[in-house]
Amino acid sequence: MQIFKGKGKIYDSSENYLNEVTYEIYQKSPAESDGREWWGEITLDKCVMLAGNCIIELNDGRRGLCTAKMKTSSSFGLAFDSYNLEGTGSLT
């Protein structure tokens, strides 16, 4: 298993820039899968509500299509800042 941590960017499925993110991505090694099995967590730098499909760009330039699901909210329940990601394509 490979683990990627860093700062990246998040885009909607139409490739419109949304926000900077801090990420932790887990990917099965090539020996375990075809590279399409990855998942992780992102924390947004600014308050933006994500829904459904999006594209993450890692700090090394690789991109992957994923589905974002809200994980936590702020203490007041007003700003959503942490999401679970499930990869729906390869990180390339």
Secondary structure, 3 states (H helix, E strand, C coil): CEEEEEEEEEEECCCCEEEEEEEEEEECCCCCCCCCCEEEEEEECCCCCCCEEEEEECCCCCEEEEEEEEEEECCCCCCEEEEEEEECCCCC
